[in-house]
Amino acid sequence: MGGGNGQKAKMAREKNLEKQKAAKGSQLDSNKKAMTIQCKVCMQTFICTTSEVKCREHAEAKHPKSDIYACFPHLKK
């Protein structure tokens, strides 16, 4: 005779829970792929949405003797 609404809701919750578990791993992978900006001095990677200000802060704090463009050549534009 089929299940009631309670059973259908339980199955839907279990199905959605499985989807959420699988999605967490893929988020980590996409974050790793988004790390496209790299300091050429120390090879530290930054996420692709990092602003020029953050790049400058890194260069000034970690490499005060080096030029910012030596660390991040893409900022010369």
PDB file of N, H, CA, C and O in Angstrom:
ATOM      1  N   MET A   1       0.816  -1.197   0.000  1.00  0.00           N
ATOM      2  CA  MET A   1       0.000   0.000   0.000  1.00  0.00           C
ATOM      3  C   MET A   1       0.858   1.259   0.000  1.00  0.00           C
ATOM      4  O   MET A   1       0.249   2.322  -0.120  1.00  0.00           O
ATOM      5  N   GLY A   2       2.091   1.290   0.109  1.00  0.00           N
ATOM      6  H   GLY A   2       2.585   0.427   0.207  1.00  0.00           H
ATOM      7  CA  GLY A   2       2.859   2.535   0.092  1.00  0.00           C
ATOM      8  C   GLY A   2       2.962   3.159   1.466  1.00  0.00           C
ATOM      9  O   GLY A   2       2.200   2.827   2.373  1.00  0.00           O
ATOM     10  N   GLY A   3       3.884   4.039   1.606  1.00  0.00           N
ATOM     11  H   GLY A   3       4.503   4.309   0.868  1.00  0.00           H
ATOM     12  CA  GLY A   3       4.121   4.680   2.892  1.00  0.00           C
ATOM     13  C   GLY A   3       3.340   5.957   3.057  1.00  0.00           C
ATOM     14  O   GLY A   3       2.806   6.515   2.099  1.00  0.00           O
ATOM     15  N   GLY A   4       3.284   6.406   4.290  1.00  0.00           N
ATOM     16  H   GLY A   4       3.718   5.953   5.069  1.00  0.00           H
ATOM     17  CA  GLY A   4       2.599   7.657   4.584  1.00  0.00           C
ATOM     18  C   GLY A   4       3.535   8.837   4.388  1.00  0.00           C
ATOM     19  O   GLY A   4       4.683   8.679   3.974  1.00  0.00           O
ATOM     20  N   ASN A   5       3.027  10.014   4.690  1.00  0.00           N
ATOM     21  H   ASN A   5       2.094  10.143   5.027  1.00  0.00           H
ATOM     22  CA  ASN A   5       3.826  11.223   4.541  1.00  0.00           C
ATOM     23  C   ASN A   5       5.056  11.220   5.447  1.00  0.00           C
ATOM     24  O   ASN A   5       6.107  11.739   5.072  1.00  0.00           O
ATOM     25  N   GLY A   6       4.926  10.643   6.625  1.00  0.00           N
ATOM     26  H   GLY A   6       4.072  10.221   6.930  1.00  0.00           H
ATOM     27  CA  GLY A   6       6.047  10.581   7.563  1.00  0.00           C
ATOM     28  C   GLY A   6       7.213   9.794   6.989  1.00  0.00           C
ATOM     29  O   GLY A   6       8.373  10.183   7.122  1.00  0.00           O
ATOM     30  N   GLN A   7       6.883   8.681   6.348  1.00  0.00           N
ATOM     31  H   GLN A   7       5.940   8.365   6.239  1.00  0.00           H
ATOM     32  CA  GLN A   7       7.922   7.841   5.768  1.00  0.00           C
ATOM     33  C   GLN A   7       8.583   8.556   4.577  1.00  0.00           C
ATOM     34  O   GLN A   7       9.800   8.488   4.409  1.00  0.00           O
ATOM     35  N   LYS A   8       7.792   9.225   3.772  1.00  0.00           N
ATOM     36  H   LYS A   8       6.802   9.280   3.908  1.00  0.00           H
ATOM     37  CA  LYS A   8       8.327   9.947   2.618  1.00  0.00           C
ATOM     38  C   LYS A   8       9.251  11.081   3.074  1.00  0.00           C
ATOM     39  O   LYS A   8      10.304  11.313   2.479  1.00  0.00           O
ATOM     40  N   ALA A   9       8.848  11.772   4.122  1.00  0.00           N
ATOM     41  H   ALA A   9       7.993  11.583   4.606  1.00  0.00           H
ATOM     42  CA  ALA A   9       9.658  12.874   4.640  1.00  0.00           C
ATOM     43  C   ALA A   9      10.982  12.351   5.200  1.00  0.00           C
ATOM     44  O   ALA A   9      12.031  12.970   5.019  1.00  0.00           O
ATOM     45  N   LYS A  10      10.920  11.213   5.878  1.00  0.00           N
ATOM     46  H   LYS A  10      10.068  10.711   6.026  1.00  0.00           H
ATOM     47  CA  LYS A  10      12.136  10.625   6.430  1.00  0.00           C
ATOM     48  C   LYS A  10      13.095  10.225   5.312  1.00  0.00           C
ATOM     49  O   LYS A  10      14.300  10.460   5.408  1.00  0.00           O
ATOM     50  N   MET A  11      12.569   9.630   4.269  1.00  0.00           N
ATOM     51  H   MET A  11      11.590   9.439   4.190  1.00  0.00           H
ATOM     52  CA  MET A  11      13.403   9.235   3.138  1.00  0.00           C
ATOM     53  C   MET A  11      14.031  10.468   2.471  1.00  0.00           C
ATOM     54  O   MET A  11      15.199  10.439   2.084  1.00  0.00           O
ATOM     55  N   ALA A  12      13.257  11.542   2.339  1.00  0.00           N
ATOM     56  H   ALA A  12      12.307  11.565   2.653  1.00  0.00           H
ATOM     57  CA  ALA A  12      13.759  12.761   1.728  1.00  0.00           C
ATOM     58  C   ALA A  12      14.874  13.371   2.576  1.00  0.00           C
ATOM     59  O   ALA A  12      15.878  13.839   2.040  1.00  0.00           O
ATOM     60  N   ARG A  13      14.697  13.367   3.904  1.00  0.00           N
ATOM     61  H   ARG A  13      13.881  12.987   4.339  1.00  0.00           H
ATOM     62  CA  ARG A  13      15.732  13.886   4.797  1.00  0.00           C
ATOM     63  C   ARG A  13      17.022  13.085   4.666  1.00  0.00           C
ATOM     64  O   ARG A  13      18.108  13.659   4.585  1.00  0.00           O
ATOM     65  N   GLU A  14      16.904  11.760   4.646  1.00  0.00           N
ATOM     66  H   GLU A  14      16.022  11.293   4.712  1.00  0.00           H
ATOM     67  CA  GLU A  14      18.079  10.904   4.515  1.00  0.00           C
ATOM     68  C   GLU A  14      18.787  11.139   3.172  1.00  0.00           C
ATOM     69  O   GLU A  14      20.015  11.177   3.108  1.00  0.00           O
ATOM     70  N   LYS A  15      18.008  11.293   2.123  1.00  0.00           N
ATOM     71  H   LYS A  15      17.010  11.262   2.175  1.00  0.00           H
ATOM     72  CA  LYS A  15      18.559  11.531   0.793  1.00  0.00           C
ATOM     73  C   LYS A  15      19.307  12.869   0.748  1.00  0.00           C
ATOM     74  O   LYS A  15      20.402  12.946   0.190  1.00  0.00           O
ATOM     75  N   ASN A  16      18.725  13.916   1.330  1.00  0.00           N
ATOM     76  H   ASN A  16      17.836  13.853   1.783  1.00  0.00           H
ATOM     77  CA  ASN A  16      19.357  15.234   1.364  1.00  0.00           C
ATOM     78  C   ASN A  16      20.620  15.225   2.226  1.00  0.00           C
ATOM     79  O   ASN A  16      21.595  15.910   1.913  1.00  0.00           O
ATOM     80  N   LEU A  17      20.600  14.456   3.299  1.00  0.00           N
ATOM     81  H   LEU A  17      19.809  13.900   3.553  1.00  0.00           H
ATOM     82  CA  LEU A  17      21.765  14.351   4.174  1.00  0.00           C
ATOM     83  C   LEU A  17      22.937  13.733   3.423  1.00  0.00           C
ATOM     84  O   LEU A  17      24.075  14.173   3.586  1.00  0.00           O
ATOM     85  N   GLU A  18      22.676  12.728   2.609  1.00  0.00           N
ATOM     86  H   GLU A  18      21.751  12.371   2.476  1.00  0.00           H
ATOM     87  CA  GLU A  18      23.726  12.099   1.812  1.00  0.00           C
ATOM     88  C   GLU A  18      24.299  13.087   0.796  1.00  0.00           C
ATOM     89  O   GLU A  18      25.508  13.102   0.565  1.00  0.00           O
ATOM     90  N   LYS A  19      23.446  13.910   0.189  1.00  0.00           N
ATOM     91  H   LYS A  19      22.463  13.898   0.376  1.00  0.00           H
ATOM     92  CA  LYS A  19      23.903  14.907  -0.779  1.00  0.00           C
ATOM     93  C   LYS A  19      24.801  15.935  -0.108  1.00  0.00           C
ATOM     94  O   LYS A  19      25.811  16.345  -0.680  1.00  0.00           O
ATOM     95  N   GLN A  20      24.442  16.357   1.104  1.00  0.00           N
ATOM     96  H   GLN A  20      23.622  16.025   1.570  1.00  0.00           H
ATOM     97  CA  GLN A  20      25.232  17.357   1.816  1.00  0.00           C
ATOM     98  C   GLN A  20      26.603  16.810   2.197  1.00  0.00           C
ATOM     99  O   GLN A  20      27.594  17.537   2.135  1.00  0.00           O
ATOM    100  N   LYS A  21      26.674  15.557   2.584  1.00  0.00           N
ATOM    101  H   LYS A  21      25.869  14.966   2.634  1.00  0.00           H
ATOM    102  CA  LYS A  21      27.954  14.955   2.943  1.00  0.00           C
ATOM    103  C   LYS A  21      28.884  14.934   1.740  1.00  0.00           C
ATOM    104  O   LYS A  21      30.072  15.225   1.874  1.00  0.00           O
ATOM    105  N   ALA A  22      28.376  14.604   0.600  1.00  0.00           N
ATOM    106  H   ALA A  22      27.411  14.367   0.491  1.00  0.00           H
ATOM    107  CA  ALA A  22      29.193  14.535  -0.607  1.00  0.00           C
ATOM    108  C   ALA A  22      29.655  15.931  -1.037  1.00  0.00           C
ATOM    109  O   ALA A  22      30.756  16.078  -1.566  1.00  0.00           O
ATOM    110  N   ALA A  23      28.840  16.935  -0.820  1.00  0.00           N
ATOM    111  H   ALA A  23      27.945  16.816  -0.390  1.00  0.00           H
ATOM    112  CA  ALA A  23      29.164  18.293  -1.264  1.00  0.00           C
ATOM    113  C   ALA A  23      30.316  18.891  -0.460  1.00  0.00           C
ATOM    114  O   ALA A  23      31.058  19.714  -0.996  1.00  0.00           O
ATOM    115  N   LYS A  24      30.493  18.512   0.796  1.00  0.00           N
ATOM    116  H   LYS A  24      29.890  17.843   1.232  1.00  0.00           H
ATOM    117  CA  LYS A  24      31.543  19.095   1.628  1.00  0.00           C
ATOM    118  C   LYS A  24      32.921  18.800   1.067  1.00  0.00           C
ATOM    119  O   LYS A  24      33.786  19.676   1.075  1.00  0.00           O
ATOM    120  N   GLY A  25      33.140  17.617   0.591  1.00  0.00           N
ATOM    121  H   GLY A  25      32.438  16.906   0.584  1.00  0.00           H
ATOM    122  CA  GLY A  25      34.434  17.263   0.027  1.00  0.00           C
ATOM    123  C   GLY A  25      34.734  18.059  -1.232  1.00  0.00           C
ATOM    124  O   GLY A  25      35.869  18.487  -1.440  1.00  0.00           O
ATOM    125  N   SER A  26      33.747  18.257  -2.055  1.00  0.00           N
ATOM    126  H   SER A  26      32.825  17.909  -1.886  1.00  0.00           H
ATOM    127  CA  SER A  26      33.964  18.980  -3.301  1.00  0.00           C
ATOM    128  C   SER A  26      34.235  20.458  -3.032  1.00  0.00           C
ATOM    129  O   SER A  26      34.920  21.100  -3.828  1.00  0.00           O
ATOM    130  N   GLN A  27      33.734  21.006  -1.962  1.00  0.00           N
ATOM    131  H   GLN A  27      33.178  20.485  -1.314  1.00  0.00           H
ATOM    132  CA  GLN A  27      34.017  22.395  -1.600  1.00  0.00           C
ATOM    133  C   GLN A  27      35.503  22.564  -1.307  1.00  0.00           C
ATOM    134  O   GLN A  27      36.106  23.560  -1.705  1.00  0.00           O
ATOM    135  N   LEU A  28      36.082  21.613  -0.624  1.00  0.00           N
ATOM    136  H   LEU A  28      35.591  20.804  -0.301  1.00  0.00           H
ATOM    137  CA  LEU A  28      37.506  21.680  -0.315  1.00  0.00           C
ATOM    138  C   LEU A  28      38.335  21.614  -1.588  1.00  0.00           C
ATOM    139  O   LEU A  28      39.329  22.326  -1.731  1.00  0.00           O
ATOM    140  N   ASP A  29      37.921  20.758  -2.507  1.00  0.00           N
ATOM    141  H   ASP A  29      37.114  20.180  -2.391  1.00  0.00           H
ATOM    142  CA  ASP A  29      38.644  20.647  -3.774  1.00  0.00           C
ATOM    143  C   ASP A  29      38.578  21.953  -4.561  1.00  0.00           C
ATOM    144  O   ASP A  29      39.578  22.393  -5.129  1.00  0.00           O
ATOM    145  N   SER A  30      37.414  22.563  -4.591  1.00  0.00           N
ATOM    146  H   SER A  30      36.602  22.206  -4.130  1.00  0.00           H
ATOM    147  CA  SER A  30      37.277  23.811  -5.339  1.00  0.00           C
ATOM    148  C   SER A  30      38.061  24.934  -4.680  1.00  0.00           C
ATOM    149  O   SER A  30      38.570  25.817  -5.369  1.00  0.00           O
ATOM    150  N   ASN A  31      38.167  24.915  -3.364  1.00  0.00           N
ATOM    151  H   ASN A  31      37.753  24.197  -2.803  1.00  0.00           H
ATOM    152  CA  ASN A  31      38.979  25.922  -2.675  1.00  0.00           C
ATOM    153  C   ASN A  31      40.455  25.767  -3.036  1.00  0.00           C
ATOM    154  O   ASN A  31      41.159  26.759  -3.225  1.00  0.00           O
ATOM    155  N   LYS A  32      40.917  24.529  -3.132  1.00  0.00           N
ATOM    156  H   LYS A  32      40.345  23.723  -2.979  1.00  0.00           H
ATOM    157  CA  LYS A  32      42.314  24.300  -3.501  1.00  0.00           C
ATOM    158  C   LYS A  32      42.582  24.778  -4.922  1.00  0.00           C
ATOM    159  O   LYS A  32      43.640  25.341  -5.202  1.00  0.00           O
ATOM    160  N   LYS A  33      41.635  24.556  -5.809  1.00  0.00           N
ATOM    161  H   LYS A  33      40.775  24.098  -5.581  1.00  0.00           H
ATOM    162  CA  LYS A  33      41.794  24.975  -7.198  1.00  0.00           C
ATOM    163  C   LYS A  33      41.773  26.495  -7.324  1.00  0.00           C
ATOM    164  O   LYS A  33      42.363  27.049  -8.252  1.00  0.00           O
ATOM    165  N   ALA A  34      41.091  27.175  -6.390  1.00  0.00           N
ATOM    166  H   ALA A  34      40.612  26.725  -5.637  1.00  0.00           H
ATOM    167  CA  ALA A  34      40.975  28.632  -6.448  1.00  0.00           C
ATOM    168  C   ALA A  34      42.231  29.345  -5.939  1.00  0.00           C
ATOM    169  O   ALA A  34      42.340  30.565  -6.063  1.00  0.00           O
ATOM    170  N   MET A  35      43.164  28.606  -5.377  1.00  0.00           N
ATOM    171  H   MET A  35      43.075  27.615  -5.276  1.00  0.00           H
ATOM    172  CA  MET A  35      44.401  29.197  -4.863  1.00  0.00           C
ATOM    173  C   MET A  35      45.363  29.429  -6.028  1.00  0.00           C
ATOM    174  O   MET A  35      46.310  28.668  -6.222  1.00  0.00           O
ATOM    175  N   THR A  36      45.110  30.491  -6.803  1.00  0.00           N
ATOM    176  H   THR A  36      44.340  31.110  -6.645  1.00  0.00           H
ATOM    177  CA  THR A  36      45.865  30.704  -8.025  1.00  0.00           C
ATOM    178  C   THR A  36      46.927  31.786  -7.913  1.00  0.00           C
ATOM    179  O   THR A  36      47.852  31.815  -8.725  1.00  0.00           O
ATOM    180  N   ILE A  37      46.826  32.672  -6.936  1.00  0.00           N
ATOM    181  H   ILE A  37      46.075  32.648  -6.276  1.00  0.00           H
ATOM    182  CA  ILE A  37      47.828  33.722  -6.761  1.00  0.00           C
ATOM    183  C   ILE A  37      48.942  33.166  -5.879  1.00  0.00           C
ATOM    184  O   ILE A  37      48.680  32.595  -4.821  1.00  0.00           O
ATOM    185  N   GLN A  38      50.192  33.338  -6.326  1.00  0.00           N
ATOM    186  H   GLN A  38      50.405  33.803  -7.186  1.00  0.00           H
ATOM    187  CA  GLN A  38      51.307  32.780  -5.574  1.00  0.00           C
ATOM    188  C   GLN A  38      52.414  33.816  -5.431  1.00  0.00           C
ATOM    189  O   GLN A  38      52.801  34.474  -6.397  1.00  0.00           O
ATOM    190  N   CYS A  39      52.911  33.945  -4.216  1.00  0.00           N
ATOM    191  H   CYS A  39      52.596  33.410  -3.431  1.00  0.00           H
ATOM    192  CA  CYS A  39      54.062  34.804  -3.964  1.00  0.00           C
ATOM    193  C   CYS A  39      55.287  34.116  -4.567  1.00  0.00           C
ATOM    194  O   CYS A  39      55.556  32.951  -4.271  1.00  0.00           O
ATOM    195  N   LYS A  40      56.026  34.832  -5.408  1.00  0.00           N
ATOM    196  H   LYS A  40      55.807  35.778  -5.648  1.00  0.00           H
ATOM    197  CA  LYS A  40      57.168  34.232  -6.092  1.00  0.00           C
ATOM    198  C   LYS A  40      58.390  34.103  -5.190  1.00  0.00           C
ATOM    199  O   LYS A  40      59.343  33.405  -5.537  1.00  0.00           O
ATOM    200  N   VAL A  41      58.373  34.768  -4.037  1.00  0.00           N
ATOM    201  H   VAL A  41      57.599  35.335  -3.755  1.00  0.00           H
ATOM    202  CA  VAL A  41      59.516  34.704  -3.115  1.00  0.00           C
ATOM    203  C   VAL A  41      59.400  33.491  -2.197  1.00  0.00           C
ATOM    204  O   VAL A  41      60.331  32.691  -2.101  1.00  0.00           O
ATOM    205  N   CYS A  42      58.253  33.351  -1.519  1.00  0.00           N
ATOM    206  H   CYS A  42      57.496  34.001  -1.597  1.00  0.00           H
ATOM    207  CA  CYS A  42      58.095  32.269  -0.555  1.00  0.00           C
ATOM    208  C   CYS A  42      57.157  31.160  -1.030  1.00  0.00           C
ATOM    209  O   CYS A  42      56.987  30.154  -0.341  1.00  0.00           O
ATOM    210  N   MET A  43      56.549  31.339  -2.205  1.00  0.00           N
ATOM    211  H   MET A  43      56.687  32.156  -2.765  1.00  0.00           H
ATOM    212  CA  MET A  43      55.658  30.352  -2.824  1.00  0.00           C
ATOM    213  C   MET A  43      54.365  30.113  -2.041  1.00  0.00           C
ATOM    214  O   MET A  43      53.716  29.083  -2.225  1.00  0.00           O
ATOM    215  N   GLN A  44      53.991  31.041  -1.182  1.00  0.00           N
ATOM    216  H   GLN A  44      54.518  31.877  -1.033  1.00  0.00           H
ATOM    217  CA  GLN A  44      52.711  30.930  -0.478  1.00  0.00           C
ATOM    218  C   GLN A  44      51.587  31.217  -1.472  1.00  0.00           C
ATOM    219  O   GLN A  44      51.694  32.130  -2.290  1.00  0.00           O
ATOM    220  N   THR A  45      50.510  30.436  -1.397  1.00  0.00           N
ATOM    221  H   THR A  45      50.423  29.694  -0.732  1.00  0.00           H
ATOM    222  CA  THR A  45      49.401  30.623  -2.327  1.00  0.00           C
ATOM    223  C   THR A  45      48.270  31.395  -1.662  1.00  0.00           C
ATOM    224  O   THR A  45      48.074  31.334  -0.448  1.00  0.00           O
ATOM    225  N   PHE A  46      47.529  32.124  -2.497  1.00  0.00           N
ATOM    226  H   PHE A  46      47.687  32.174  -3.483  1.00  0.00           H
ATOM    227  CA  PHE A  46      46.393  32.920  -2.049  1.00  0.00           C
ATOM    228  C   PHE A  46      45.208  32.619  -2.953  1.00  0.00           C
ATOM    229  O   PHE A  46      45.381  32.275  -4.123  1.00  0.00           O
ATOM    230  N   ILE A  47      44.013  32.749  -2.411  1.00  0.00           N
ATOM    231  H   ILE A  47      43.873  33.028  -1.461  1.00  0.00           H
ATOM    232  CA  ILE A  47      42.801  32.505  -3.195  1.00  0.00           C
ATOM    233  C   ILE A  47      42.665  33.573  -4.278  1.00  0.00           C
ATOM    234  O   ILE A  47      43.120  34.704  -4.108  1.00  0.00           O
ATOM    235  N   CYS A  48      42.046  33.208  -5.372  1.00  0.00           N
ATOM    236  H   CYS A  48      41.677  32.289  -5.511  1.00  0.00           H
ATOM    237  CA  CYS A  48      42.004  34.077  -6.557  1.00  0.00           C
ATOM    238  C   CYS A  48      41.308  35.408  -6.308  1.00  0.00           C
ATOM    239  O   CYS A  48      41.504  36.349  -7.078  1.00  0.00           O
ATOM    240  N   THR A  49      40.508  35.515  -5.265  1.00  0.00           N
ATOM    241  H   THR A  49      40.349  34.751  -4.640  1.00  0.00           H
ATOM    242  CA  THR A  49      39.791  36.760  -4.981  1.00  0.00           C
ATOM    243  C   THR A  49      40.579  37.700  -4.065  1.00  0.00           C
ATOM    244  O   THR A  49      40.054  38.726  -3.633  1.00  0.00           O
ATOM    245  N   THR A  50      41.830  37.359  -3.770  1.00  0.00           N
ATOM    246  H   THR A  50      42.257  36.526  -4.121  1.00  0.00           H
ATOM    247  CA  THR A  50      42.665  38.200  -2.907  1.00  0.00           C
ATOM    248  C   THR A  50      42.900  39.557  -3.563  1.00  0.00           C
ATOM    249  O   THR A  50      43.243  39.641  -4.743  1.00  0.00           O
ATOM    250  N   SER A  51      42.712  40.605  -2.790  1.00  0.00           N
ATOM    251  H   SER A  51      42.434  40.537  -1.832  1.00  0.00           H
ATOM    252  CA  SER A  51      42.856  41.960  -3.325  1.00  0.00           C
ATOM    253  C   SER A  51      44.326  42.368  -3.383  1.00  0.00           C
ATOM    254  O   SER A  51      45.193  41.729  -2.788  1.00  0.00           O
ATOM    255  N   GLU A  52      44.576  43.441  -4.113  1.00  0.00           N
ATOM    256  H   GLU A  52      43.871  43.960  -4.597  1.00  0.00           H
ATOM    257  CA  GLU A  52      45.931  43.985  -4.227  1.00  0.00           C
ATOM    258  C   GLU A  52      46.429  44.445  -2.859  1.00  0.00           C
ATOM    259  O   GLU A  52      47.621  44.355  -2.565  1.00  0.00           O
ATOM    260  N   VAL A  53      45.518  44.936  -2.029  1.00  0.00           N
ATOM    261  H   VAL A  53      44.549  45.009  -2.269  1.00  0.00           H
ATOM    262  CA  VAL A  53      45.885  45.409  -0.691  1.00  0.00           C
ATOM    263  C   VAL A  53      46.455  44.256   0.141  1.00  0.00           C
ATOM    264  O   VAL A  53      47.461  44.423   0.831  1.00  0.00           O
ATOM    265  N   LYS A  54      45.820  43.107   0.075  1.00  0.00           N
ATOM    266  H   LYS A  54      45.003  42.971  -0.485  1.00  0.00           H
ATOM    267  CA  LYS A  54      46.306  41.945   0.839  1.00  0.00           C
ATOM    268  C   LYS A  54      47.657  41.474   0.321  1.00  0.00           C
ATOM    269  O   LYS A  54      48.513  41.053   1.099  1.00  0.00           O
ATOM    270  N   CYS A  55      47.848  41.545  -0.984  1.00  0.00           N
ATOM    271  H   CYS A  55      47.153  41.887  -1.616  1.00  0.00           H
ATOM    272  CA  CYS A  55      49.141  41.175  -1.560  1.00  0.00           C
ATOM    273  C   CYS A  55      50.230  42.126  -1.066  1.00  0.00           C
ATOM    274  O   CYS A  55      51.332  41.703  -0.717  1.00  0.00           O
ATOM    275  N   ARG A  56      49.899  43.425  -1.043  1.00  0.00           N
ATOM    276  H   ARG A  56      49.004  43.769  -1.326  1.00  0.00           H
ATOM    277  CA  ARG A  56      50.860  44.416  -0.547  1.00  0.00           C
ATOM    278  C   ARG A  56      51.185  44.171   0.925  1.00  0.00           C
ATOM    279  O   ARG A  56      52.344  44.256   1.331  1.00  0.00           O
ATOM    280  N   GLU A  57      50.152  43.865   1.730  1.00  0.00           N
ATOM    281  H   GLU A  57      49.211  43.796   1.401  1.00  0.00           H
ATOM    282  CA  GLU A  57      50.375  43.588   3.159  1.00  0.00           C
ATOM    283  C   GLU A  57      51.317  42.405   3.337  1.00  0.00           C
ATOM    284  O   GLU A  57      52.218  42.443   4.174  1.00  0.00           O
ATOM    285  N   HIS A  58      51.107  41.358   2.549  1.00  0.00           N
ATOM    286  H   HIS A  58      50.375  41.327   1.869  1.00  0.00           H
ATOM    287  CA  HIS A  58      51.964  40.186   2.638  1.00  0.00           C
ATOM    288  C   HIS A  58      53.401  40.553   2.281  1.00  0.00           C
ATOM    289  O   HIS A  58      54.337  40.186   2.991  1.00  0.00           O
ATOM    290  N   ALA A  59      53.569  41.275   1.181  1.00  0.00           N
ATOM    291  H   ALA A  59      52.809  41.573   0.604  1.00  0.00           H
ATOM    292  CA  ALA A  59      54.913  41.633   0.724  1.00  0.00           C
ATOM    293  C   ALA A  59      55.633  42.504   1.749  1.00  0.00           C
ATOM    294  O   ALA A  59      56.821  42.303   2.003  1.00  0.00           O
ATOM    295  N   GLU A  60      54.932  43.463   2.337  1.00  0.00           N
ATOM    296  H   GLU A  60      53.967  43.626   2.130  1.00  0.00           H
ATOM    297  CA  GLU A  60      55.547  44.355   3.319  1.00  0.00           C
ATOM    298  C   GLU A  60      55.877  43.627   4.619  1.00  0.00           C
ATOM    299  O   GLU A  60      56.902  43.904   5.242  1.00  0.00           O
ATOM    300  N   ALA A  61      55.015  42.697   5.031  1.00  0.00           N
ATOM    301  H   ALA A  61      54.183  42.472   4.525  1.00  0.00           H
ATOM    302  CA  ALA A  61      55.223  42.000   6.300  1.00  0.00           C
ATOM    303  C   ALA A  61      56.260  40.880   6.184  1.00  0.00           C
ATOM    304  O   ALA A  61      57.110  40.727   7.062  1.00  0.00           O
ATOM    305  N   LYS A  62      56.192  40.111   5.121  1.00  0.00           N
ATOM    306  H   LYS A  62      55.501  40.235   4.408  1.00  0.00           H
ATOM    307  CA  LYS A  62      57.053  38.941   4.995  1.00  0.00           C
ATOM    308  C   LYS A  62      58.353  39.211   4.244  1.00  0.00           C
ATOM    309  O   LYS A  62      59.370  38.572   4.511  1.00  0.00           O
ATOM    310  N   HIS A  63      58.322  40.155   3.306  1.00  0.00           N
ATOM    311  H   HIS A  63      57.495  40.674   3.089  1.00  0.00           H
ATOM    312  CA  HIS A  63      59.490  40.404   2.465  1.00  0.00           C
ATOM    313  C   HIS A  63      59.776  41.907   2.374  1.00  0.00           C
ATOM    314  O   HIS A  63      59.658  42.489   1.295  1.00  0.00           O
ATOM    315  N   PRO A  64      60.148  42.537   3.479  1.00  0.00           N
ATOM    316  CA  PRO A  64      60.342  43.997   3.461  1.00  0.00           C
ATOM    317  C   PRO A  64      61.494  44.456   2.554  1.00  0.00           C
ATOM    318  O   PRO A  64      61.496  45.596   2.089  1.00  0.00           O
ATOM    319  N   LYS A  65      62.464  43.581   2.302  1.00  0.00           N
ATOM    320  H   LYS A  65      62.462  42.655   2.680  1.00  0.00           H
ATOM    321  CA  LYS A  65      63.596  43.963   1.455  1.00  0.00           C
ATOM    322  C   LYS A  65      63.288  43.784  -0.031  1.00  0.00           C
ATOM    323  O   LYS A  65      63.954  44.380  -0.879  1.00  0.00           O
ATOM    324  N   SER A  66      62.296  42.979  -0.346  1.00  0.00           N
ATOM    325  H   SER A  66      61.756  42.495   0.343  1.00  0.00           H
ATOM    326  CA  SER A  66      61.951  42.719  -1.746  1.00  0.00           C
ATOM    327  C   SER A  66      60.902  43.706  -2.230  1.00  0.00           C
ATOM    328  O   SER A  66      60.119  44.244  -1.448  1.00  0.00           O
ATOM    329  N   ASP A  67      60.905  43.927  -3.515  1.00  0.00           N
ATOM    330  H   ASP A  67      61.541  43.489  -4.151  1.00  0.00           H
ATOM    331  CA  ASP A  67      59.906  44.768  -4.157  1.00  0.00           C
ATOM    332  C   ASP A  67      58.593  43.993  -4.236  1.00  0.00           C
ATOM    333  O   ASP A  67      58.601  42.772  -4.393  1.00  0.00           O
ATOM    334  N   ILE A  68      57.468  44.696  -4.128  1.00  0.00           N
ATOM    335  H   ILE A  68      57.462  45.688  -4.000  1.00  0.00           H
ATOM    336  CA  ILE A  68      56.163  44.026  -4.199  1.00  0.00           C
ATOM    337  C   ILE A  68      55.977  43.315  -5.534  1.00  0.00           C
ATOM    338  O   ILE A  68      55.334  42.268  -5.600  1.00  0.00           O
ATOM    339  N   TYR A  69      56.541  43.884  -6.596  1.00  0.00           N
ATOM    340  H   TYR A  69      57.064  44.734  -6.543  1.00  0.00           H
ATOM    341  CA  TYR A  69      56.387  43.282  -7.919  1.00  0.00           C
ATOM    342  C   TYR A  69      57.255  42.036  -8.080  1.00  0.00           C
ATOM    343  O   TYR A  69      57.004  41.212  -8.960  1.00  0.00           O
ATOM    344  N   ALA A  70      58.274  41.897  -7.234  1.00  0.00           N
ATOM    345  H   ALA A  70      58.479  42.566  -6.519  1.00  0.00           H
ATOM    346  CA  ALA A  70      59.058  40.669  -7.233  1.00  0.00           C
ATOM    347  C   ALA A  70      58.234  39.535  -6.623  1.00  0.00           C
ATOM    348  O   ALA A  70      58.363  38.378  -7.021  1.00  0.00           O
ATOM    349  N   CYS A  71      57.397  39.878  -5.662  1.00  0.00           N
ATOM    350  H   CYS A  71      57.292  40.819  -5.339  1.00  0.00           H
ATOM    351  CA  CYS A  71      56.530  38.882  -5.034  1.00  0.00           C
ATOM    352  C   CYS A  71      55.330  38.547  -5.917  1.00  0.00           C
ATOM    353  O   CYS A  71      54.990  37.379  -6.108  1.00  0.00           O
ATOM    354  N   PHE A  72      54.703  39.582  -6.445  1.00  0.00           N
ATOM    355  H   PHE A  72      54.979  40.530  -6.290  1.00  0.00           H
ATOM    356  CA  PHE A  72      53.467  39.415  -7.214  1.00  0.00           C
ATOM    357  C   PHE A  72      53.590  40.140  -8.557  1.00  0.00           C
ATOM    358  O   PHE A  72      53.153  41.285  -8.675  1.00  0.00           O
ATOM    359  N   PRO A  73      54.172  39.498  -9.566  1.00  0.00           N
ATOM    360  CA  PRO A  73      54.363  40.151 -10.861  1.00  0.00           C
ATOM    361  C   PRO A  73      53.056  40.538 -11.553  1.00  0.00           C
ATOM    362  O   PRO A  73      53.047  41.439 -12.392  1.00  0.00           O
ATOM    363  N   HIS A  74      51.963  39.875 -11.217  1.00  0.00           N
ATOM    364  H   HIS A  74      51.970  39.143 -10.536  1.00  0.00           H
ATOM    365  CA  HIS A  74      50.682  40.189 -11.885  1.00  0.00           C
ATOM    366  C   HIS A  74      50.149  41.565 -11.497  1.00  0.00           C
ATOM    367  O   HIS A  74      49.206  42.043 -12.127  1.00  0.00           O
ATOM    368  N   LEU A  75      50.720  42.219 -10.482  1.00  0.00           N
ATOM    369  H   LEU A  75      51.486  41.830  -9.970  1.00  0.00           H
ATOM    370  CA  LEU A  75      50.235  43.541 -10.069  1.00  0.00           C
ATOM    371  C   LEU A  75      50.818  44.668 -10.910  1.00  0.00           C
ATOM    372  O   LEU A  75      50.419  45.820 -10.738  1.00  0.00           O
ATOM    373  N   LYS A  76      51.733  44.378 -11.798  1.00  0.00           N
ATOM    374  H   LYS A  76      52.057  43.442 -11.937  1.00  0.00           H
ATOM    375  CA  LYS A  76      52.376  45.423 -12.620  1.00  0.00           C
ATOM    376  C   LYS A  76      51.430  46.062 -13.622  1.00  0.00           C
ATOM    377  O   LYS A  76      51.729  47.143 -14.127  1.00  0.00           O
ATOM    378  N   LYS A  77      50.316  45.443 -13.923  1.00  0.00           N
ATOM    379  H   LYS A  77      50.073  44.565 -13.513  1.00  0.00           H
ATOM    380  CA  LYS A  77      49.398  45.898 -14.967  1.00  0.00           C
ATOM    381  C   LYS A  77      49.056  47.350 -14.873  1.00  0.00           C
ATOM    382  O   LYS A  77      48.292  47.858 -15.694  1.00  0.00           O
TER     383      LYS A  77
END
